[in-house]
Amino acid sequence: AAVALEAAGVCLGQSARSDSTRELEIASMAARAQATVGGDMSEKRCTRIINNYSNQAAWQEAVMMLLRMWDDPDIHHPNAYHYCATIKACEKERQWQEAMLLLEHMRRGLVRPDVITYETVLKATTWTLALEIIGEMRRESFEPGIVACTTIMKKASLHDCPWSLTLSMLHELRQRAVQPDSAAYDVAIRDCTRGHQWQMALSLLRMMQQEGVQPHLKCWTTISDTCGRVSLWEIAMDLLEQMRASRMSPDRVSYGVVIDSCQLAGHQQLAIELYQEMQRAGVPQMQ
């Protein structure tokens, strides 16, 4: 209980509040948790309540319910599932510090984090800490899978890391015989286009198609836009045709980037024809 209450004080924002204010908050949430559970303190009901708090992103209430499960001798101690649901509530509210503290609380409470727990913490935490979590996963003999690696790739992209970094992560997945999904490819393609690596982006698109991974519409559009900006209007046109062939309906953005590429290359008539085609297809007009 002492460890639990200590964690509660930290999770509720200890550094930003006075002791008296913190104690009142903890007591208030503990009372709400007790009122919610009522007389039935079964593990099943506690699990359902934590899940509800997690779905509502009510991370503070989820933490208090988790701690009550530790404190009440009539309930089984929380397991990795309960922690994961609570961490998920923290992740939804961008409470990465609390997510990290809950992970530490698991270790101190002798609850071994599982792969799903680590993946949830990864989504909640910062880029630098995410790298540490990946290292911890490997020390615990958990090889990061598609969810963990895609999360790291997204954080690297948001952190403006070099495009080569996300590409190397994608290759690592393939080397470990883990099939990258569309989200992983999307991140790698977006970073390649951001780094003006249109040839690599096209190569990744072909790789997706060969592996039976369906590219999202935004993925096609991103590559088309990059090609159009470097006067590769023919490639942009070809990508538009491939979209149609794959039974994907180009939207106004998809048409727009190809129309722009034709205009930049001086093919005004072709741009007009594409615009008219867009109208005939019932695609909303460009704003």
FIKELO-358243 format. One record per residue (C-alpha): z, y, x; residue number from 1; chain. Coordinates in Angstrom, 2 decimals, padded with zeros to 5 digits. Example, Ala and Ser with C-alpha at 12.3 -4.5 7.8 and 13.67 -1.06 7.14 Angstrom:
// residues 2
[r [007.80,-004.50,012.30],1,A]
[r [007.14,-001.06,013.67],2,A]
// end
This chain:
// residues 287
[r [000.00,000.00,000.00],1,A]
[r [000.81,002.37,002.84],2,A]
[r [-002.59,001.86,004.39],3,A]
[r [-004.20,002.28,000.98],4,A]
[r [-002.43,005.55,000.24],5,A]
[r [-003.24,006.84,003.70],6,A]
[r [-006.90,006.09,003.07],7,A]
[r [-006.68,007.74,-000.32],8,A]
[r [-005.36,010.93,001.21],9,A]
[r [-008.24,011.02,003.65],10,A]
[r [-010.90,010.04,001.12],11,A]
[r [-009.85,012.78,-001.25],12,A]
[r [-010.46,015.48,001.32],13,A]
[r [-007.25,015.59,003.30],14,A]
[r [-008.38,018.17,005.83],15,A]
[r [-009.37,020.68,003.17],16,A]
[r [-006.25,020.50,000.99],17,A]
[r [-002.53,021.09,001.34],18,A]
[r [-000.20,018.09,001.17],19,A]
[r [001.16,019.11,-002.23],20,A]
[r [-002.29,019.60,-003.72],21,A]
[r [-003.47,016.29,-002.31],22,A]
[r [-000.46,014.45,-003.71],23,A]
[r [-001.04,015.96,-007.15],24,A]
[r [-004.69,014.90,-007.08],25,A]
[r [-003.82,011.37,-006.03],26,A]
[r [-001.10,011.10,-008.68],27,A]
[r [-003.42,012.49,-011.35],28,A]
[r [-006.21,010.06,-010.57],29,A]
[r [-003.78,007.16,-010.31],30,A]
[r [-002.51,008.03,-013.79],31,A]
[r [-006.08,008.16,-015.11],32,A]
[r [-006.83,004.81,-013.53],33,A]
[r [-003.71,003.31,-015.14],34,A]
[r [-004.61,004.79,-018.52],35,A]
[r [-008.14,003.43,-018.25],36,A]
[r [-007.01,-000.08,-017.40],37,A]
[r [-004.12,-000.08,-019.85],38,A]
[r [-002.10,-003.26,-019.92],39,A]
[r [-004.92,-005.54,-018.82],40,A]
[r [-005.08,-005.53,-015.03],41,A]
[r [-007.35,-008.54,-014.67],42,A]
[r [-009.70,-008.63,-011.72],43,A]
[r [-012.64,-008.95,-014.09],44,A]
[r [-011.80,-005.75,-015.91],45,A]
[r [-011.07,-003.85,-012.70],46,A]
[r [-014.48,-004.94,-011.43],47,A]
[r [-016.12,-003.67,-014.62],48,A]
[r [-014.31,-000.34,-014.37],49,A]
[r [-015.28,000.16,-010.71],50,A]
[r [-018.88,-000.63,-011.63],51,A]
[r [-018.75,001.97,-014.40],52,A]
[r [-017.35,004.57,-012.00],53,A]
[r [-020.05,003.65,-009.49],54,A]
[r [-022.81,004.07,-012.08],55,A]
[r [-021.36,007.46,-013.02],56,A]
[r [-021.04,008.48,-009.34],57,A]
[r [-017.32,009.05,-010.01],58,A]
[r [-016.38,008.24,-006.43],59,A]
[r [-012.81,009.55,-006.51],60,A]
[r [-011.90,007.47,-009.55],61,A]
[r [-013.60,004.42,-007.99],62,A]
[r [-011.51,004.87,-004.84],63,A]
[r [-008.30,005.08,-006.86],64,A]
[r [-009.13,001.92,-008.80],65,A]
[r [-009.91,000.14,-005.54],66,A]
[r [-006.53,001.14,-004.16],67,A]
[r [-004.77,000.01,-007.33],68,A]
[r [-006.24,-003.42,-006.78],69,A]
[r [-004.53,-003.45,-003.40],70,A]
[r [-001.23,-002.19,-004.77],71,A]
[r [-000.85,-004.34,-007.88],72,A]
[r [000.54,-007.81,-007.01],73,A]
[r [-000.89,-009.26,-010.22],74,A]
[r [-004.50,-008.58,-009.21],75,A]
[r [-006.55,-010.22,-006.52],76,A]
[r [-007.21,-007.90,-003.61],77,A]
[r [-010.61,-006.18,-003.69],78,A]
[r [-013.49,-007.96,-002.03],79,A]
[r [-016.70,-006.75,-000.41],80,A]
[r [-018.33,-006.34,-003.82],81,A]
[r [-015.66,-003.89,-005.00],82,A]
[r [-015.94,-001.89,-001.78],83,A]
[r [-019.72,-001.85,-002.00],84,A]
[r [-019.64,-000.49,-005.57],85,A]
[r [-017.18,002.22,-004.51],86,A]
[r [-019.26,003.14,-001.46],87,A]
[r [-022.30,003.34,-003.72],88,A]
[r [-020.50,005.94,-005.84],89,A]
[r [-019.83,007.93,-002.65],90,A]
[r [-023.47,007.60,-001.61],91,A]
[r [-024.67,009.01,-004.93],92,A]
[r [-022.54,012.11,-004.40],93,A]
[r [-023.47,012.40,-000.69],94,A]
[r [-019.89,011.71,000.35],95,A]
[r [-020.83,010.08,003.65],96,A]
[r [-017.44,010.70,005.25],97,A]
[r [-015.69,008.85,002.45],98,A]
[r [-018.20,006.00,002.72],99,A]
[r [-017.40,005.65,006.42],100,A]
[r [-013.66,005.73,005.71],101,A]
[r [-014.03,002.99,003.12],102,A]
[r [-015.87,000.88,005.68],103,A]
[r [-012.98,001.42,008.09],104,A]
[r [-010.53,000.59,005.30],105,A]
[r [-012.32,-002.73,004.81],106,A]
[r [-011.79,-003.61,008.45],107,A]
[r [-008.12,-002.67,008.32],108,A]
[r [-007.64,-004.60,005.08],109,A]
[r [-009.32,-007.66,006.60],110,A]
[r [-012.22,-007.56,004.16],111,A]
[r [-015.37,-008.45,006.09],112,A]
[r [-018.30,-006.19,005.22],113,A]
[r [-021.44,-008.06,004.20],114,A]
[r [-025.07,-007.06,004.61],115,A]
[r [-025.20,-005.24,001.27],116,A]
[r [-022.10,-003.22,002.17],117,A]
[r [-023.65,-002.13,005.46],118,A]
[r [-026.91,-001.24,003.73],119,A]
[r [-025.06,000.89,001.19],120,A]
[r [-023.14,002.71,003.92],121,A]
[r [-026.42,003.31,005.77],122,A]
[r [-027.85,005.09,002.74],123,A]
[r [-024.78,007.31,002.51],124,A]
[r [-024.30,008.29,006.12],125,A]
[r [-025.98,010.61,008.62],126,A]
[r [-028.78,009.74,011.03],127,A]
[r [-026.52,009.49,014.08],128,A]
[r [-023.89,007.37,012.34],129,A]
[r [-026.60,005.20,010.81],130,A]
[r [-027.62,004.13,014.32],131,A]
[r [-024.00,003.17,015.01],132,A]
[r [-023.89,001.15,011.80],133,A]
[r [-027.02,-000.74,012.84],134,A]
[r [-025.34,-001.54,016.13],135,A]
[r [-022.23,-002.77,014.34],136,A]
[r [-024.32,-004.96,012.04],137,A]
[r [-025.84,-006.68,015.05],138,A]
[r [-022.44,-007.14,016.70],139,A]
[r [-021.31,-008.81,013.49],140,A]
[r [-024.37,-011.10,013.66],141,A]
[r [-026.16,-009.37,010.77],142,A]
[r [-029.79,-008.70,011.64],143,A]
[r [-030.95,-005.54,009.82],144,A]
[r [-033.43,-006.44,007.11],145,A]
[r [-036.05,-004.48,005.25],146,A]
[r [-033.55,-002.30,003.34],147,A]
[r [-031.59,-001.31,006.45],148,A]
[r [-034.67,-000.67,008.57],149,A]
[r [-036.43,001.34,005.86],150,A]
[r [-033.30,003.44,005.41],151,A]
[r [-033.19,004.13,009.16],152,A]
[r [-036.89,005.00,009.14],153,A]
[r [-036.40,007.48,006.30],154,A]
[r [-033.46,009.12,008.09],155,A]
[r [-035.46,009.33,011.32],156,A]
[r [-038.28,011.01,009.42],157,A]
[r [-035.95,013.52,007.79],158,A]
[r [-034.41,014.17,011.21],159,A]
[r [-037.87,015.13,012.53],160,A]
[r [-037.88,012.30,015.05],161,A]
[r [-041.20,011.52,016.76],162,A]
[r [-043.69,009.54,014.68],163,A]
[r [-043.67,006.87,017.37],164,A]
[r [-040.05,006.05,016.53],165,A]
[r [-040.70,005.09,012.91],166,A]
[r [-043.80,003.22,014.03],167,A]
[r [-041.78,001.19,016.55],168,A]
[r [-039.28,000.32,013.81],169,A]
[r [-042.12,-000.92,011.62],170,A]
[r [-043.44,-003.06,014.47],171,A]
[r [-039.93,-004.43,015.06],172,A]
[r [-039.83,-005.66,011.47],173,A]
[r [-043.15,-007.42,011.90],174,A]
[r [-042.07,-008.99,015.18],175,A]
[r [-039.02,-010.44,013.42],176,A]
[r [-041.28,-011.83,010.69],177,A]
[r [-039.79,-009.43,008.13],178,A]
[r [-042.50,-008.24,005.76],179,A]
[r [-042.44,-004.42,005.55],180,A]
[r [-042.62,-003.16,001.98],181,A]
[r [-044.54,-000.18,000.63],182,A]
[r [-041.56,002.14,001.24],183,A]
[r [-041.47,001.26,004.96],184,A]
[r [-045.22,001.74,005.31],185,A]
[r [-045.07,005.01,003.38],186,A]
[r [-042.55,006.46,005.83],187,A]
[r [-044.56,005.35,008.87],188,A]
[r [-047.82,006.70,007.43],189,A]
[r [-046.22,010.01,006.47],190,A]
[r [-044.83,010.44,009.98],191,A]
[r [-048.18,009.55,011.56],192,A]
[r [-049.98,012.13,009.43],193,A]
[r [-047.31,014.69,010.21],194,A]
[r [-048.00,014.01,013.89],195,A]
[r [-051.78,014.35,013.27],196,A]
[r [-052.26,010.65,014.04],197,A]
[r [-054.84,010.06,011.33],198,A]
[r [-056.36,007.03,013.06],199,A]
[r [-052.98,005.30,013.22],200,A]
[r [-052.34,006.19,009.58],201,A]
[r [-055.65,004.59,008.59],202,A]
[r [-054.79,001.53,010.65],203,A]
[r [-051.47,001.20,008.81],204,A]
[r [-053.25,001.54,005.47],205,A]
[r [-055.62,-001.29,006.39],206,A]
[r [-052.66,-003.35,007.55],207,A]
[r [-050.97,-002.86,004.17],208,A]
[r [-054.08,-004.02,002.35],209,A]
[r [-054.48,-007.08,004.58],210,A]
[r [-050.87,-008.06,003.94],211,A]
[r [-051.16,-007.60,000.19],212,A]
[r [-048.83,-004.60,000.07],213,A]
[r [-050.03,-002.14,-002.57],214,A]
[r [-050.12,001.43,-001.22],215,A]
[r [-048.64,004.09,-003.46],216,A]
[r [-050.91,006.86,-004.71],217,A]
[r [-049.04,009.36,-002.55],218,A]
[r [-049.83,007.25,000.50],219,A]
[r [-053.58,007.47,-000.15],220,A]
[r [-053.34,011.18,-000.84],221,A]
[r [-051.37,011.91,002.33],222,A]
[r [-053.99,010.25,004.52],223,A]
[r [-056.86,011.91,002.65],224,A]
[r [-055.24,015.29,003.12],225,A]
[r [-054.76,014.73,006.85],226,A]
[r [-058.37,013.63,007.31],227,A]
[r [-059.64,016.59,005.30],228,A]
[r [-057.71,019.04,007.43],229,A]
[r [-059.52,017.84,010.57],230,A]
[r [-062.97,017.99,008.90],231,A]
[r [-063.15,014.26,008.24],232,A]
[r [-064.36,014.80,004.71],233,A]
[r [-066.39,011.59,004.65],234,A]
[r [-063.27,009.53,005.32],235,A]
[r [-061.44,011.46,002.62],236,A]
[r [-064.27,010.64,000.21],237,A]
[r [-064.16,006.99,001.22],238,A]
[r [-060.42,006.86,000.58],239,A]
[r [-061.00,008.26,-002.90],240,A]
[r [-063.51,005.48,-003.54],241,A]
[r [-061.03,002.90,-002.24],242,A]
[r [-058.42,004.24,-004.64],243,A]
[r [-060.77,003.64,-007.54],244,A]
[r [-061.70,000.18,-006.23],245,A]
[r [-058.02,-000.77,-006.08],246,A]
[r [-057.69,000.19,-009.76],247,A]
[r [-055.51,003.14,-008.91],248,A]
[r [-056.16,006.31,-010.88],249,A]
[r [-056.37,009.35,-008.57],250,A]
[r [-054.32,012.28,-009.85],251,A]
[r [-055.11,015.98,-009.54],252,A]
[r [-053.48,016.12,-006.10],253,A]
[r [-055.62,013.22,-004.86],254,A]
[r [-058.78,014.87,-006.13],255,A]
[r [-057.63,018.25,-004.88],256,A]
[r [-057.26,017.25,-001.24],257,A]
[r [-060.73,015.66,-001.22],258,A]
[r [-062.26,018.67,-002.97],259,A]
[r [-060.62,020.94,-000.40],260,A]
[r [-061.94,018.82,002.48],261,A]
[r [-065.49,019.07,001.10],262,A]
[r [-065.17,022.84,000.74],263,A]
[r [-063.84,023.19,004.28],264,A]
[r [-066.81,021.20,005.56],265,A]
[r [-069.22,023.46,003.66],266,A]
[r [-070.20,020.91,001.01],267,A]
[r [-069.68,023.16,-001.98],268,A]
[r [-071.96,021.20,-004.33],269,A]
[r [-070.11,017.97,-003.62],270,A]
[r [-066.81,019.73,-004.25],271,A]
[r [-068.12,020.96,-007.62],272,A]
[r [-069.29,017.45,-008.55],273,A]
[r [-065.86,016.02,-007.72],274,A]
[r [-064.20,018.69,-009.81],275,A]
[r [-066.46,017.86,-012.75],276,A]
[r [-065.76,014.16,-012.26],277,A]
[r [-062.05,014.89,-012.34],278,A]
[r [-062.47,016.67,-015.67],279,A]
[r [-064.51,013.81,-017.15],280,A]
[r [-061.81,011.36,-016.07],281,A]
[r [-059.27,013.34,-018.07],282,A]
[r [-057.24,014.31,-015.02],283,A]
[r [-055.34,017.58,-015.60],284,A]
[r [-057.13,020.56,-014.11],285,A]
[r [-056.00,022.12,-010.86],286,A]
[r [-053.44,024.87,-011.36],287,A]
// end
